[in-house]
């Protein structure tokens, strides 16, 4: 869990550093391609084959857009103006968007007072972070892009739960195929700001490699292992560590300063997320505390 939290939570640090060498569209493409390469190698070692059904590839392409290509691009765009630590905190709102989408589409029923309170509390924390009433607030297009990425993840999880999960294809092969599709989508987006020259910044180039190999490819493999070994509930708790890791790395490596207001907002967001995941225990049933794990984040 510690290794997974560190690799996953460092995503926002690597993006920030990678932007010194590459444009946002280039960061997105390289990240998807390297992550796909790692998963394809793992598939080959385990003897898994990629899906062959055209219909399944069509669904994978939709999932790749909302779960990979779009949010990866939005994070890179947003971190041009937003600190990596704050980006990690805003990413933690994904479960709130997931619950909100479930309420809107009618898939979420029997909402308890605790979960409704968690939803309201979580978005209050986001408002505290943005602080639109102050000049020093974070309200701006960069922050909105990152919130859009978190919402895109929520859309992806809802779609993947209906269209991809439980269809008989190994999760590793599905995720490898999904990142292959995301690589193709990201390549199509290169003309939109991705044809600028690459800067020969060693740290930036190393960061994008770490982002693709470690924070995308290896991270997924570790998350699958953790779910298999410890269960989805334990694996889901890693999500609470990501914003903490991103904040600490941003402060330690990049010298990012965080105000008391932003730290308080992070605490409120995580408390709200915790409440939205709470279920009342009933005799003879297990507590459904975890959402389905994402294929690739």
N, C-alpha and C positions, 0 to 999 in steps of 0.2 A: 504493500500500500504506500509506503514511504517513497519508493522509487517511482511508482506510477504518479503520485501527487507531484513529485518534483519535476518529472518529465512533462507531464500534462500542464502543470501550472507555469512552467517556464516558456510555454508557447508565446505568451505576450511579450516576454523579454526578447526572444529570438526575432519576432516580427519587428520590434522596434529597432533592433540593431541591423537587421537585414535591409531595412528601408534606406540605410546609408549607401547601399550598393545598387539596389534594384528598385524599380517602380512597383507600386502595389500590384498591378496585373502580372508582373514578372515574378514577384514573390509567390503569388497564388499558384501560378503555373508550375514553378519549380517545386513548391511544397507538395502539390498533388502528384507530380511525376515521381518524386523521390519516395513519397509514401506508398504509391502504387508499386514501385519497384521492390520495396521491402516486403510488402504483402504477397506479391507474386512469387518471390523467392521462398517465403514461408509456405505458400500453397504448394509449390513444387516439392519441397522437402516432405510435406505431409501427404502428398499424393492427391491433393484436391484439384479438380478441374473447374475452370470458369464456366458459368452458365452458357448454354447454347440457344436457349429459347429467345426468339425475337421479342416476344411479349414481355418476358422478364427483363431483357435489356432495356426495353422502353420504360419500365417501372424504375429500373436502376438509374436511368438517366434523370428522371424526375427527382429521385432521392438525392442523386449526386449534385443536382443544381441547388436544392434547398439545404442540404446537409454539408456540402463541401464548397462547391464553386462560389456560390453567392456569399455565404458567411465568411469564408476565407478572404474573399476580396474586400468585404465590408470591414473586417478587422484591420486589414492592411491600410485601407483608406482612412479609417478612423484614427489609427495610431500615428498618423502624420501630425495630428494636433492633440492627441490625448495620451497621457502617460500610460505605460504598460501596466502599472499596478491598478489604476482606475479601470482600464480595459478588462482586467481579470475580475474586478468587482462587478462591473456591469454584465459580464458574461454569466455571472451567477444568477441572473434573473431568468434564465431559460426555464426552470421549473414553474415559475410564475406565469410565463407566457403559455406554457403547456396546459396548465390548469385553466387559464382564461379561454384558450381555444376549445378545450373540452366542454366548458360551460356554454360557449357560443354555438358549438355544433351539436350539443345535446348528448355527447358521449360521456360526459361527467354528470352523474346523478347522485342524489342524496348527499349534497355538500353539507358538511357539518359546520357548526359555528367556528370551531377551531380553524378549519381549513379556510373558510371565508375570511376570518380575521387575519390569518397568515397571508392571504392574497393582498388584502388591503395594507397590512403592515409592510409587506415586501415592496410594494410600489411607493409607499410613504418613504421608505429608505432610499429608493431611487430618486425621489423628489428632493430628499435631503442632500444627496450627492450632487444633484444638478444645481440646486440653490438658485433658481432663476430670479429670486428677489435680490441677489447680490451681484455686484460687478465681477467678483472673483468666482462666481459660479461656473459650472462646467457646461451650461447649456450652449450647444453649438452643433454644427453639422457632424463633427467627428464623433461626439458622444452619441448622437442620434444614429449614426452609421453602426456603431457597436451595439446599441440596443436593437437595431434592425437585424444584426447578425444573430443575436440571442433569440429573437422572435422567429427568425428563419430556421434555427435549430428546432424550435418547438413545432413548427409546421412540418419539418422533415420527420420528426419522431412520430407524429400523429399519422403521417402518410405511410411511413415504413412499417408501423405497427399493423396497418391494414393490408398493405400490398406486398410486403416482403417477408416479414417474420413468419416462421412456421410453415414454410413452403417446401421443406425437405432439402434445401441447398445449404451446405455448411456455412456458418457465419463468416469464416475466414475467406472463403471463395466469394461470397456475396460482397464483402467489404473490399476485396481486391478489385473486383469488377466495378464496384461503385467508384473507386478512386481512379480507375482507368477511364471511366466515363467522365469524371470530374476533370481529368487532365485534358480530355478532348474539348470540353466546354470552356475551360480556361484558355486553351489555345485559340479558340474562336474569338475570345474577348481581347486578345493581344492588340489588335488595331486601335482599341479604345484606351490609349495611353500606355501601352506596353511595348512600343517600338523604340523607346528612348535608349540611348547608349547605356551600357552597364558600367558602373564605376568600379575601378579596381581597388575596392576597399576590402582588405583581407578579412577583417572582423565581420563585415556585412556578408561576404560570401560564405564564410564559415557558419554564420548564424543561420542562413537559409538552408544549408545542408543539415544542420542540427534540427531545424524546424521540420524539414521533410522526413528525415530518417528517424530521429528520436521522438519528437513531439507529435508525429502523425503515424508513421509506420509502427515503430516499436511500442508506442503508447497503446495502440489498439491491441497488439498481441498480448501485452501485459494485462490489459483490462479483461480480455477473454479468459486468460489464465486465472485471474483473480475471481471472476464469476464462477468458473468451473471449480476452483478450490474452496472458496469461502461463501459463495452464494451472491445473488444480486443485491441483497440488502447491504451486505458489507461493502461490496464494490461501489454502491451508490454513495456511501459516506465519503468517498474520495472527493466528490464534488464540493463538499464543504471546505476542503483544504485548498482548493485551487486559488480562490481569491487571496487567501492568506499567503500562499507561496508567491503569487504574482506581485503582491504588495511588498513582501520582504525582498524579493529579488530586484524589483525596480528600485527600491531604496538602497540596497547594498551595492548593486552593480552600476546602476545609472545615476545614482544620487538623486532620485526623484523624491521630492518633498510632499508629504501627505498632511493635510490639515486634520484637526480633530474632527471637523464636520464630516469629512470623507470617511474617516475610520469609523465614526459613529454610524454613518449611513451603511457601511459594510456590515456592521454588527446587526443593524435593524433588518437589512435584506436577508442575511443568513438566518436570523430568527424567524422571519416570515416564511422563508423557504422550508425551514424545519417544521413549522406548523402546517403547511400545505401538504406535507408528506405524512402527517399523522393520521392514523386510523384507529378507531375504537376497537379494542380487542373483544372478541366474542367467544364464548365457550366452544371448543371443538374446532376453531378455525385459526389459521395463522394470520399474523398481522401483515397486511399487504403494504409494506413500508417503502418498497422500491419501485421506481418506474422501469420500463424496459431499457436496457443499456443501449446507448447509441452505437451504430455500426462504426463510425469514424468521427472523431472530433479533432 
